Amino acid sequence: MTCKGICIRHKAQKPVGSGRYVSGQKRCQICEIFIKWDGLWCPCCGYRLRTKPRNLKYKAKLRARKVNDVEPILTVPIS
């Protein structure tokens, strides 16, 4: 499993104002880049993509942001 250079086509730019994982980007540990890809496996090397941060501080930020996004949906009254 080595980088073949295919992942460069899917390389993602850093989003302004939000985190990479929140915006749907995933990281390949072998290719060492963030990519915009729908699958769980890297299109280049076949390694599993990381969809969540490893750092405790950034995990907490991601959880807080997801809770804030879900909360307004739950408070809508059903008629």
Z-matrix of the N, CA and C atoms (Angstrom, degrees):
N
C 1 1.440
C 2 1.528 1 110.03
N 3 1.298 2 115.24 1 98.37
C 4 1.456 3 120.12 2 176.46
C 5 1.514 4 109.11 3 -130.68
N 6 1.319 5 115.77 4 159.46
C 7 1.463 6 121.07 5 179.88
C 8 1.523 7 109.51 6 -70.23
N 9 1.335 8 115.82 7 129.98
C 10 1.461 9 121.53 8 -179.26
C 11 1.526 10 112.16 9 -104.40
N 12 1.346 11 116.93 10 -3.27
C 13 1.461 12 120.97 11 178.53
C 14 1.521 13 114.19 12 91.43
N 15 1.320 14 118.31 13 -1.52
C 16 1.464 15 122.07 14 179.94
C 17 1.529 16 110.40 15 -69.38
N 18 1.339 17 116.25 16 -31.72
C 19 1.465 18 121.94 17 -175.34
C 20 1.532 19 112.65 18 -64.32
N 21 1.311 20 118.21 19 -20.40
C 22 1.467 21 121.24 20 -179.62
C 23 1.534 22 110.64 21 -60.79
N 24 1.326 23 117.55 22 -31.19
C 25 1.471 24 121.48 23 178.26
C 26 1.521 25 112.17 24 -66.00
N 27 1.337 26 116.63 25 -25.61
C 28 1.459 27 121.83 26 -176.62
C 29 1.525 28 112.61 27 -106.84
N 30 1.320 29 117.58 28 11.23
C 31 1.461 30 121.82 29 -177.22
C 32 1.522 31 110.37 30 -61.09
N 33 1.342 32 116.08 31 135.09
C 34 1.468 33 121.60 32 -175.75
C 35 1.524 34 110.67 33 -104.34
N 36 1.314 35 115.81 34 141.24
C 37 1.458 36 122.04 35 174.94
C 38 1.518 37 108.89 36 -81.56
N 39 1.318 38 117.11 37 150.58
C 40 1.461 39 120.96 38 179.50
C 41 1.528 40 109.15 39 -69.31
N 42 1.339 41 117.58 40 127.02
C 43 1.464 42 120.33 41 179.84
C 44 1.527 43 111.26 42 -73.70
N 45 1.318 44 115.94 43 146.72
C 46 1.456 45 121.66 44 179.09
C 47 1.526 46 108.38 45 -91.78
N 48 1.322 47 116.75 46 126.59
C 49 1.453 48 120.90 47 175.14
C 50 1.512 49 116.04 48 89.50
N 51 1.321 50 118.52 49 -4.74
C 52 1.465 51 120.34 50 177.29
C 53 1.523 52 108.71 51 -148.67
N 54 1.312 53 115.84 52 168.91
C 55 1.455 54 120.87 53 -178.76
C 56 1.512 55 112.70 54 -82.17
N 57 1.301 56 115.47 55 164.44
C 58 1.464 57 121.00 56 -179.00
C 59 1.526 58 112.15 57 -67.25
N 60 1.340 59 116.75 58 -45.29
C 61 1.460 60 119.79 59 -177.48
C 62 1.525 61 111.55 60 -69.84
N 63 1.331 62 117.78 61 -32.89
C 64 1.461 63 121.59 62 178.32
C 65 1.531 64 110.00 63 -65.17
N 66 1.328 65 116.69 64 -36.57
C 67 1.460 66 120.40 65 -178.31
C 68 1.526 67 113.01 66 -82.99
N 69 1.343 68 117.65 67 2.15
C 70 1.459 69 120.32 68 174.84
C 71 1.517 70 115.13 69 97.24
N 72 1.312 71 118.10 70 5.86
C 73 1.458 72 120.19 71 178.56
C 74 1.523 73 110.18 72 -79.68
N 75 1.323 74 115.94 73 152.57
C 76 1.462 75 121.60 74 179.75
C 77 1.517 76 108.51 75 -128.58
N 78 1.335 77 116.55 76 155.38
C 79 1.457 78 121.04 77 -176.92
C 80 1.521 79 110.80 78 -115.42
N 81 1.317 80 115.65 79 135.54
C 82 1.459 81 122.28 80 174.11
C 83 1.525 82 107.55 81 -101.63
N 84 1.326 83 116.31 82 125.54
C 85 1.458 84 120.77 83 -178.59
C 86 1.525 85 111.72 84 -74.47
N 87 1.300 86 118.03 85 -29.29
C 88 1.464 87 121.69 86 -179.14
C 89 1.535 88 110.25 87 -76.52
N 90 1.326 89 117.12 88 -49.83
C 91 1.467 90 121.83 89 -179.04
C 92 1.525 91 111.96 90 -77.66
N 93 1.336 92 116.76 91 -19.08
C 94 1.458 93 124.56 92 178.28
C 95 1.536 94 113.28 93 60.62
N 96 1.350 95 116.45 94 41.45
C 97 1.464 96 120.63 95 175.54
C 98 1.526 97 109.78 96 -140.77
N 99 1.331 98 114.79 97 160.88
C 100 1.461 99 121.44 98 171.24
C 101 1.516 100 106.90 99 -91.29
N 102 1.342 101 115.64 100 135.25
C 103 1.459 102 119.88 101 179.66
C 104 1.521 103 110.42 102 -128.38
N 105 1.315 104 115.85 103 155.82
C 106 1.457 105 123.15 104 174.23
C 107 1.524 106 105.25 105 -99.78
N 108 1.338 107 116.15 106 103.84
C 109 1.468 108 121.62 107 -173.14
C 110 1.520 109 108.88 108 -149.38
N 111 1.323 110 118.12 109 139.96
C 112 1.462 111 122.33 110 -177.50
C 113 1.523 112 113.15 111 -81.35
N 114 1.302 113 118.29 112 -28.18
C 115 1.462 114 121.48 113 -176.47
C 116 1.521 115 113.67 114 -79.84
N 117 1.333 116 115.62 115 173.99
C 118 1.462 117 122.09 116 177.74
C 119 1.525 118 112.36 117 -91.46
N 120 1.319 119 117.23 118 -13.50
C 121 1.457 120 121.93 119 -175.58
C 122 1.520 121 109.89 120 -115.11
N 123 1.316 122 116.71 121 143.69
C 124 1.466 123 122.46 122 -178.50
C 125 1.530 124 109.90 123 -65.55
N 126 1.342 125 118.00 124 131.78
C 127 1.464 126 120.51 125 179.86
C 128 1.531 127 112.24 126 -69.62
N 129 1.313 128 116.85 127 -16.21
C 130 1.452 129 122.57 128 -175.31
C 131 1.526 130 112.84 129 -91.39
N 132 1.329 131 115.92 130 -56.19
C 133 1.467 132 119.96 131 -173.52
C 134 1.529 133 113.29 132 -109.84
N 135 1.338 134 117.92 133 -12.77
C 136 1.455 135 121.17 134 179.06
C 137 1.519 136 114.31 135 83.61
N 138 1.325 137 118.03 136 7.21
C 139 1.454 138 122.55 137 -179.65
C 140 1.522 139 110.14 138 -82.07
N 141 1.320 140 118.17 139 151.92
C 142 1.471 141 122.61 140 -179.61
C 143 1.526 142 110.07 141 -66.66
N 144 1.338 143 115.76 142 132.51
C 145 1.465 144 121.29 143 -179.88
C 146 1.517 145 110.86 144 -84.28
N 147 1.320 146 115.90 145 145.58
C 148 1.462 147 121.49 146 176.58
C 149 1.519 148 108.46 147 -86.12
N 150 1.339 149 116.70 148 128.43
C 151 1.459 150 120.98 149 -178.81
C 152 1.519 151 112.28 150 -109.72
N 153 1.335 152 116.61 151 -7.28
C 154 1.459 153 121.78 152 -179.76
C 155 1.521 154 109.17 153 -133.58
N 156 1.330 155 117.89 154 150.98
C 157 1.467 156 120.16 155 178.18
C 158 1.525 157 111.80 156 -70.00
N 159 1.315 158 116.68 157 154.79
C 160 1.464 159 121.89 158 179.09
C 161 1.524 160 111.83 159 -92.83
N 162 1.318 161 116.81 160 -26.55
C 163 1.459 162 121.96 161 -177.52
C 164 1.528 163 110.16 162 -74.75
N 165 1.322 164 117.12 163 134.17
C 166 1.464 165 122.72 164 -176.86
C 167 1.534 166 111.92 165 -59.35
N 168 1.317 167 116.86 166 -39.04
C 169 1.467 168 121.43 167 -179.50
C 170 1.531 169 110.95 168 -63.17
N 171 1.323 170 117.18 169 -44.42
C 172 1.460 171 121.01 170 -178.29
C 173 1.529 172 112.19 171 -76.52
N 174 1.335 173 116.79 172 -27.54
C 175 1.468 174 119.84 173 173.72
C 176 1.523 175 109.87 174 -63.46
N 177 1.331 176 116.46 175 -43.07
C 178 1.464 177 121.12 176 179.65
C 179 1.525 178 110.81 177 -63.85
N 180 1.320 179 117.02 178 -40.97
C 181 1.473 180 121.00 179 177.96
C 182 1.525 181 110.93 180 -61.83
N 183 1.332 182 116.30 181 -43.37
C 184 1.459 183 120.96 182 -179.67
C 185 1.523 184 111.15 183 -64.50
N 186 1.333 185 117.08 184 -43.86
C 187 1.466 186 120.91 185 177.76
C 188 1.521 187 111.42 186 -61.34
N 189 1.331 188 117.03 187 -44.74
C 190 1.466 189 121.68 188 -179.55
C 191 1.527 190 110.71 189 -62.13
N 192 1.293 191 116.75 190 -40.72
C 193 1.464 192 120.72 191 -179.41
C 194 1.523 193 111.08 192 -67.91
N 195 1.349 194 116.69 193 -39.41
C 196 1.471 195 119.90 194 178.75
C 197 1.525 196 111.04 195 -67.65
N 198 1.319 197 118.30 196 -38.06
C 199 1.468 198 122.12 197 178.12
C 200 1.520 199 109.63 198 -64.31
N 201 1.324 200 117.97 199 -42.10
C 202 1.466 201 121.63 200 178.85
C 203 1.520 202 111.45 201 -65.21
N 204 1.325 203 117.84 202 -34.15
C 205 1.461 204 120.98 203 178.43
C 206 1.526 205 111.44 204 -71.55
N 207 1.317 206 118.61 205 -35.03
C 208 1.468 207 123.04 206 -177.64
C 209 1.516 208 111.29 207 -81.13
N 210 1.316 209 118.21 208 -33.92
C 211 1.463 210 122.74 209 -174.58
C 212 1.529 211 114.54 210 -54.22
N 213 1.348 212 120.55 211 -49.22
C 214 1.465 213 119.28 212 -179.84
C 215 1.522 214 113.61 213 -61.50
N 216 1.311 215 117.96 214 -30.86
C 217 1.458 216 121.67 215 179.35
C 218 1.524 217 110.38 216 -67.08
N 219 1.319 218 117.47 217 -37.44
C 220 1.466 219 121.67 218 -178.04
C 221 1.520 220 112.95 219 -73.82
N 222 1.328 221 118.49 220 -23.28
C 223 1.451 222 121.36 221 -176.28
C 224 1.533 223 113.92 222 -89.24
N 225 1.326 224 117.97 223 0.13
C 226 1.451 225 121.48 224 179.43
C 227 1.517 226 109.28 225 -74.12
N 228 1.351 227 118.87 226 125.07
C 229 1.464 228 120.89 227 -179.22
C 230 1.526 229 111.29 228 -69.62
N 231 1.301 230 114.95 229 141.72
C 232 1.472 231 120.65 230 178.74
C 233 1.528 232 107.78 231 -100.42
N 234 1.359 233 115.99 232 126.19
C 235 1.461 234 118.86 233 -178.35
C 236 1.496 235 112.77 234 -106.53
